[in-house]
Amino acid sequence: MRPDGVTIRPARAEDGPQLAVIDHAAWSWNSDVMPQTAKDAEFFHERRAPEQYLVAELDGLVVGYIRRVPPTPLPSNQHIRQIQGFAVLPEARGRGIGRILLDAVVAAARADGIRRMTLRVLGRNAPAQRLYERAGFTVDGVLPGEFFLDGEYVDDVLMGRSLLD
């Protein structure tokens, strides 16, 4: 059951400033491999376009996003979509918005004929891994110590799920 006041829709170019705020507020070395961007950094650019995103609105305010893209430009794996960006404003968490975004991105991929969804999550981000597992993702592999973040070597966990079920 969807919480009252939550809607999911495709992102629009004018969402960029609010998505930058969300990105900045949600940033953590537990979930990100790049340094935190400036709060007023441009969110959309030549490699990140609005059509790659779904956004969650809570009572008319954009409070979260999820980005799905082909994992490579190769024609041989265009049947896959990879989640490469996912955030919910800290003050909007705990309402099921993350799960709603995951369910929406899976439904959109299925509607587009996509056969599989994949993602990467840091090994120390147990809450995100549990969320993905509850949404049907399983661990496909682990790259041990793939990143050195905040003074610690961190595993890169590869997860995926079939969309044919």
Backbone as CSV, one residue per row, in Angstrom:
resi,resn,N_x,N_y,N_z,CA_x,CA_y,CA_z,C_x,C_y,C_z
1,MET,0.850,-1.183,0.000,0.000,0.000,0.000,0.891,1.240,0.000
2,ARG,0.607,2.147,-0.885,1.391,3.360,-1.022,1.001,4.369,0.056
3,PRO,2.019,4.974,0.721,1.697,6.006,1.721,0.939,7.168,1.076
4,ASP,0.031,7.749,1.834,-0.725,8.894,1.339,0.215,10.005,0.903
5,GLY,-0.112,10.634,-0.218,0.642,11.785,-0.676,1.873,11.459,-1.503
6,VAL,2.197,10.157,-1.736,3.384,9.791,-2.511,2.978,9.458,-3.943
7,THR,3.643,10.112,-4.888,3.457,9.794,-6.303,4.816,9.609,-6.941
8,ILE,4.858,8.787,-7.973,6.079,8.534,-8.746,5.814,9.033,-10.159
9,ARG,6.783,9.736,-10.702,6.642,10.246,-12.070,8.020,10.353,-12.714
10,PRO,8.064,10.461,-14.049,9.351,10.712,-14.703,9.892,12.081,-14.295
11,ALA,11.201,12.174,-14.200,11.830,13.460,-13.876,11.687,14.423,-15.047
12,ARG,11.725,15.695,-14.708,11.708,16.773,-15.701,12.949,17.641,-15.476
13,ALA,13.368,18.353,-16.490,14.564,19.198,-16.381,14.459,20.161,-15.201
14,GLU,13.277,20.672,-14.939,13.116,21.636,-13.843,13.255,21.004,-12.458
15,ASP,13.317,19.671,-12.379,13.552,18.989,-11.098,15.025,19.044,-10.685
16,GLY,15.903,19.400,-11.601,17.338,19.372,-11.341,17.779,20.008,-10.036
17,PRO,17.384,21.253,-9.744,17.830,21.868,-8.481,17.396,21.095,-7.233
18,GLN,16.172,20.582,-7.202,15.718,19.813,-6.033,16.444,18.464,-5.960
19,LEU,16.724,17.845,-7.103,17.464,16.581,-7.092,18.892,16.797,-6.606
20,ALA,19.475,17.939,-6.915,20.814,18.266,-6.401,20.776,18.407,-4.880
21,VAL,19.717,18.998,-4.347,19.563,19.120,-2.891,19.455,17.733,-2.259
22,ILE,18.653,16.860,-2.865,18.492,15.493,-2.353,19.824,14.763,-2.399
23,ASP,20.506,14.863,-3.523,21.796,14.193,-3.696,22.785,14.638,-2.621
24,HIS,22.834,15.926,-2.366,23.742,16.482,-1.361,23.351,16.008,0.048
25,ALA,22.071,16.044,0.361,21.604,15.675,1.701,21.760,14.183,1.980
26,ALA,21.644,13.351,0.957,21.699,11.899,1.137,23.126,11.351,1.069
27,TRP,24.084,12.169,0.680,25.462,11.701,0.481,26.066,11.141,1.766
28,SER,26.820,10.023,1.603,27.524,9.408,2.716,28.607,8.495,2.155
29,TRP,29.713,8.342,2.873,30.731,7.369,2.461,30.201,5.940,2.582
30,ASN,29.057,5.734,3.210,28.455,4.402,3.260,27.727,4.043,1.975
31,SER,27.438,5.059,1.156,26.692,4.794,-0.070,27.333,5.366,-1.329
32,ASP,28.322,6.213,-1.184,28.896,6.897,-2.348,30.388,6.636,-2.464
33,VAL,30.863,6.574,-3.710,32.291,6.362,-3.950,32.996,7.630,-4.422
34,MET,32.230,8.661,-4.683,32.782,9.948,-5.101,32.591,10.960,-3.982
35,PRO,33.484,11.950,-3.897,33.299,13.002,-2.880,31.960,13.717,-3.068
36,GLN,31.473,14.288,-1.998,30.203,14.994,-2.028,30.279,16.190,-2.966
37,THR,29.246,16.349,-3.769,29.179,17.494,-4.679,28.635,18.705,-3.929
38,ALA,28.806,19.856,-4.523,28.265,21.082,-3.935,26.741,21.027,-3.958
39,LYS,26.134,21.633,-2.971,24.672,21.637,-2.857,24.011,22.242,-4.087
40,ASP,24.673,23.216,-4.691,24.093,23.891,-5.856,24.672,23.394,-7.181
41,ALA,25.327,22.222,-7.173,25.897,21.665,-8.404,24.780,21.316,-9.385
42,GLU,25.086,21.439,-10.666,24.117,21.049,-11.697,23.882,19.547,-11.591
43,PHE,22.650,19.153,-11.525,22.332,17.739,-11.403,22.317,17.060,-12.766
44,PHE,21.619,17.646,-13.715,21.549,17.079,-15.064,22.674,17.656,-15.913
45,HIS,23.255,16.802,-16.743,24.284,17.220,-17.697,24.308,16.220,-18.843
46,GLU,25.333,16.261,-19.692,25.346,15.437,-20.904,25.303,13.928,-20.629
47,ARG,25.739,13.482,-19.461,25.715,12.046,-19.149,24.577,11.656,-18.205
48,ARG,23.889,12.638,-17.654,22.753,12.382,-16.751,21.574,13.217,-17.225
49,ALA,20.625,12.538,-17.864,19.482,13.234,-18.462,18.206,12.944,-17.671
50,PRO,17.260,13.874,-17.680,16.015,13.672,-16.927,15.300,12.359,-17.270
51,GLU,15.336,11.938,-18.526,14.607,10.727,-18.911,15.178,9.439,-18.293
52,GLN,16.326,9.516,-17.652,16.909,8.362,-16.973,16.359,8.186,-15.553
53,TYR,15.574,9.127,-15.092,15.161,9.185,-13.690,13.660,9.063,-13.501
54,LEU,13.299,8.424,-12.391,11.965,8.527,-11.834,12.127,9.282,-10.522
55,VAL,11.144,10.102,-10.187,11.195,10.848,-8.930,9.979,10.506,-8.079
56,ALA,10.174,10.618,-6.777,9.087,10.444,-5.819,8.721,11.813,-5.282
57,GLU,7.431,12.093,-5.303,6.909,13.318,-4.706,6.113,12.941,-3.466
58,LEU,6.286,13.721,-2.427,5.502,13.580,-1.209,4.771,14.891,-1.007
59,ASP,3.466,14.838,-1.135,2.641,16.048,-1.021,3.142,17.165,-1.935
60,GLY,3.532,16.782,-3.160,3.932,17.751,-4.169,5.397,18.147,-4.167
61,LEU,6.183,17.712,-3.186,7.609,18.040,-3.117,8.428,16.816,-3.531
62,VAL,9.376,16.996,-4.437,10.251,15.900,-4.845,11.164,15.555,-3.670
63,VAL,11.088,14.287,-3.214,11.855,13.853,-2.039,12.790,12.685,-2.331
64,GLY,12.757,12.155,-3.556,13.632,11.040,-3.882,13.723,10.818,-5.372
65,TYR,14.726,10.028,-5.754,14.906,9.696,-7.160,15.561,8.338,-7.296
66,ILE,15.401,7.766,-8.493,16.118,6.556,-8.879,16.469,6.685,-10.356
67,ARG,17.695,6.305,-10.679,18.194,6.411,-12.056,18.454,5.017,-12.596
68,ARG,17.961,4.764,-13.801,18.200,3.480,-14.450,18.697,3.730,-15.862
69,VAL,19.786,3.007,-16.199,20.436,3.164,-17.498,20.943,1.815,-17.975
70,PRO,21.214,1.679,-19.280,21.905,0.474,-19.725,23.291,0.443,-19.060
71,PRO,23.767,-0.746,-18.667,25.055,-0.804,-17.977,26.244,-0.438,-18.860
72,THR,26.111,-0.621,-20.166,27.151,-0.252,-21.127,26.475,0.224,-22.409
73,PRO,27.230,0.806,-23.324,26.638,1.175,-24.609,26.580,0.014,-25.606
74,LEU,27.012,-1.175,-25.208,27.051,-2.325,-26.113,25.651,-2.815,-26.477
75,PRO,25.405,-3.080,-27.757,24.093,-3.623,-28.141,23.791,-4.972,-27.483
76,SER,24.825,-5.728,-27.144,24.626,-7.076,-26.608,24.061,-7.119,-25.191
77,ASN,24.028,-5.989,-24.480,23.388,-6.041,-23.155,22.374,-4.916,-22.946
78,GLN,21.701,-4.556,-24.013,20.658,-3.532,-23.908,19.372,-4.076,-23.307
79,HIS,19.337,-5.363,-23.003,18.185,-5.979,-22.334,18.303,-5.854,-20.809
80,ILE,19.361,-5.194,-20.343,19.630,-4.996,-18.917,19.473,-3.513,-18.589
81,ARG,18.978,-3.222,-17.392,19.021,-1.859,-16.866,19.716,-1.932,-15.517
82,GLN,20.575,-0.942,-15.284,21.312,-0.872,-14.037,20.871,0.371,-13.270
83,ILE,20.655,0.190,-11.983,20.360,1.329,-11.117,21.689,2.000,-10.817
84,GLN,21.815,3.249,-11.221,23.044,4.019,-11.012,22.715,5.353,-10.364
85,GLY,22.068,5.297,-9.260,21.702,6.492,-8.516,20.358,6.284,-7.865
86,PHE,20.326,6.487,-6.547,19.108,6.218,-5.792,19.245,6.965,-4.473
87,ALA,18.306,7.865,-4.186,18.389,8.631,-2.936,17.005,9.110,-2.522
88,VAL,16.835,9.189,-1.210,15.630,9.761,-0.611,16.100,10.757,0.436
89,LEU,15.458,11.911,0.481,15.799,12.898,1.508,15.771,12.239,2.889
90,PRO,16.774,12.501,3.715,16.794,11.885,5.045,15.501,12.102,5.833
91,GLU,14.925,13.276,5.759,13.709,13.549,6.536,12.465,12.853,5.969
92,ALA,12.555,12.283,4.771,11.427,11.563,4.169,11.586,10.049,4.281
93,ARG,12.675,9.595,4.868,12.916,8.154,4.987,11.999,7.533,6.034
94,GLY,11.862,6.217,5.939,11.042,5.485,6.886,9.569,5.442,6.517
95,ARG,9.227,5.909,5.337,7.831,5.927,4.885,7.588,4.971,3.726
96,GLY,8.619,4.200,3.357,8.476,3.257,2.248,8.737,3.859,0.885
97,ILE,9.247,5.080,0.833,9.452,5.746,-0.450,10.534,5.051,-1.277
98,GLY,11.598,4.594,-0.628,12.641,3.869,-1.349,12.097,2.621,-2.016
99,ARG,11.303,1.864,-1.299,10.721,0.642,-1.867,9.763,0.980,-3.007
100,ILE,9.000,2.043,-2.850,8.080,2.458,-3.916,8.869,2.809,-5.174
101,LEU,9.991,3.523,-5.016,10.836,3.857,-6.171,11.401,2.596,-6.819
102,LEU,11.873,1.644,-6.009,12.389,0.388,-6.563,11.303,-0.358,-7.338
103,ASP,10.129,-0.479,-6.755,9.035,-1.160,-7.439,8.669,-0.446,-8.740
104,ALA,8.688,0.872,-8.723,8.343,1.643,-9.924,9.381,1.470,-11.027
105,VAL,10.654,1.434,-10.659,11.691,1.290,-11.679,11.655,-0.118,-12.285
106,VAL,11.346,-1.108,-11.466,11.199,-2.474,-11.981,9.995,-2.546,-12.928
107,ALA,8.882,-1.959,-12.556,7.686,-1.959,-13.403,7.949,-1.241,-14.726
108,ALA,8.653,-0.109,-14.673,8.965,0.635,-15.899,9.886,-0.177,-16.808
109,ALA,10.867,-0.852,-16.220,11.780,-1.676,-17.018,11.024,-2.832,-17.670
110,ARG,10.153,-3.467,-16.920,9.342,-4.559,-17.488,8.497,-4.046,-18.657
111,ALA,7.891,-2.882,-18.478,7.055,-2.298,-19.531,7.866,-2.011,-20.788
112,ASP,9.162,-1.760,-20.617,10.052,-1.509,-21.754,10.649,-2.789,-22.326
113,GLY,10.255,-3.941,-21.785,10.764,-5.213,-22.289,12.132,-5.607,-21.745
114,ILE,12.573,-4.949,-20.687,13.870,-5.250,-20.092,13.761,-6.588,-19.347
115,ARG,14.816,-7.403,-19.431,14.796,-8.747,-18.852,15.441,-8.850,-17.473
116,ARG,16.317,-7.897,-17.137,17.066,-8.001,-15.877,17.459,-6.614,-15.385
117,MET,17.461,-6.447,-14.055,17.939,-5.216,-13.420,19.155,-5.582,-12.577
118,THR,20.144,-4.696,-12.571,21.330,-4.900,-11.747,21.628,-3.609,-10.990
119,LEU,22.517,-3.736,-10.003,22.965,-2.567,-9.248,24.250,-2.938,-8.530
120,ARG,24.905,-1.920,-8.010,26.096,-2.090,-7.190,25.860,-1.351,-5.885
121,VAL,26.265,-1.973,-4.781,26.075,-1.368,-3.465,27.327,-1.645,-2.642
122,LEU,27.717,-0.688,-1.838,28.896,-0.882,-1.000,28.613,-1.928,0.068
123,GLY,29.610,-2.765,0.343,29.463,-3.842,1.302,29.098,-3.372,2.691
124,ARG,29.492,-2.159,3.050,29.174,-1.677,4.399,27.801,-1.006,4.485
125,ASN,27.064,-1.002,3.385,25.738,-0.385,3.379,24.666,-1.463,3.554
126,ALA,24.645,-2.048,4.745,23.706,-3.138,5.040,22.235,-2.722,4.899
127,PRO,21.830,-1.514,5.333,20.410,-1.153,5.159,19.985,-1.166,3.688
128,ALA,20.840,-0.662,2.793,20.496,-0.669,1.365,20.430,-2.095,0.839
129,GLN,21.375,-2.939,1.245,21.346,-4.333,0.797,20.058,-5.022,1.231
130,ARG,19.615,-4.785,2.457,18.359,-5.383,2.925,17.168,-4.882,2.103
131,LEU,17.147,-3.597,1.792,16.077,-3.039,0.962,16.058,-3.720,-0.402
132,TYR,17.223,-3.858,-1.023,17.296,-4.499,-2.338,16.860,-5.959,-2.258
133,GLU,17.276,-6.660,-1.220,16.873,-8.062,-1.059,15.360,-8.185,-0.906
134,ARG,14.749,-7.297,-0.133,13.287,-7.324,0.027,12.583,-7.039,-1.300
135,ALA,13.265,-6.331,-2.201,12.691,-6.026,-3.515,13.035,-7.101,-4.551
136,GLY,13.610,-8.217,-4.102,13.854,-9.338,-5.007,15.247,-9.436,-5.596
137,PHE,16.156,-8.547,-5.213,17.527,-8.606,-5.723,18.332,-9.611,-4.902
138,THR,19.255,-10.295,-5.556,20.161,-11.218,-4.877,21.598,-10.837,-5.224
139,VAL,22.522,-11.275,-4.400,23.932,-10.989,-4.628,24.426,-11.859,-5.778
140,ASP,24.972,-11.215,-6.806,25.557,-11.918,-7.944,27.057,-12.106,-7.764
141,GLY,27.671,-11.257,-6.969,29.107,-11.353,-6.743,29.591,-10.214,-5.875
142,VAL,30.835,-10.354,-5.428,31.450,-9.339,-4.575,32.864,-9.082,-5.092
143,LEU,33.203,-7.807,-5.220,34.568,-7.403,-5.546,35.197,-6.945,-4.236
144,PRO,35.988,-7.823,-3.594,36.533,-7.499,-2.270,37.487,-6.301,-2.311
145,GLY,37.311,-5.394,-1.358,38.202,-4.242,-1.224,38.298,-3.380,-2.467
146,GLU,37.253,-3.307,-3.245,37.268,-2.589,-4.534,37.501,-1.086,-4.378
147,PHE,37.059,-0.519,-3.271,37.199,0.916,-3.048,37.926,1.182,-1.732
148,PHE,38.685,2.272,-1.709,39.296,2.764,-0.469,38.583,4.063,-0.152
149,LEU,37.720,4.018,0.867,36.840,5.137,1.186,36.966,5.500,2.653
150,ASP,37.231,6.742,2.907,37.239,7.240,4.278,38.158,6.395,5.170
151,GLY,39.323,6.024,4.610,40.329,5.285,5.365,40.102,3.791,5.489
152,GLU,39.198,3.225,4.681,38.856,1.805,4.805,38.652,1.186,3.420
153,TYR,39.106,-0.052,3.256,38.810,-0.796,2.030,37.394,-1.344,2.130
154,VAL,36.626,-1.158,1.064,35.205,-1.496,1.077,34.880,-2.372,-0.129
155,ASP,34.115,-3.440,0.118,33.685,-4.329,-0.960,32.633,-3.647,-1.831
156,ASP,32.626,-4.034,-3.105,31.600,-3.623,-4.054,30.726,-4.852,-4.287
157,VAL,29.465,-4.776,-3.884,28.552,-5.909,-3.980,27.682,-5.725,-5.234
158,LEU,27.709,-6.720,-6.096,26.925,-6.713,-7.328,25.640,-7.488,-7.075
159,MET,24.514,-6.856,-7.362,23.212,-7.488,-7.133,22.384,-7.402,-8.397
160,GLY,21.439,-8.319,-8.540,20.569,-8.304,-9.701,19.295,-9.078,-9.457
161,ARG,18.375,-8.920,-10.393,17.137,-9.703,-10.344,16.565,-9.823,-11.746
162,SER,15.983,-10.968,-11.980,15.283,-11.209,-13.242,13.972,-10.440,-13.239
163,LEU,13.588,-9.972,-14.413,12.287,-9.318,-14.542,11.313,-10.221,-15.280
164,LEU,11.691,-11.468,-15.472,10.842,-12.411,-16.193,9.876,-13.152,-15.281
165,ASP,10.045,-12.994,-13.959,9.160,-13.710,-13.025,7.857,-12.994,-12.813
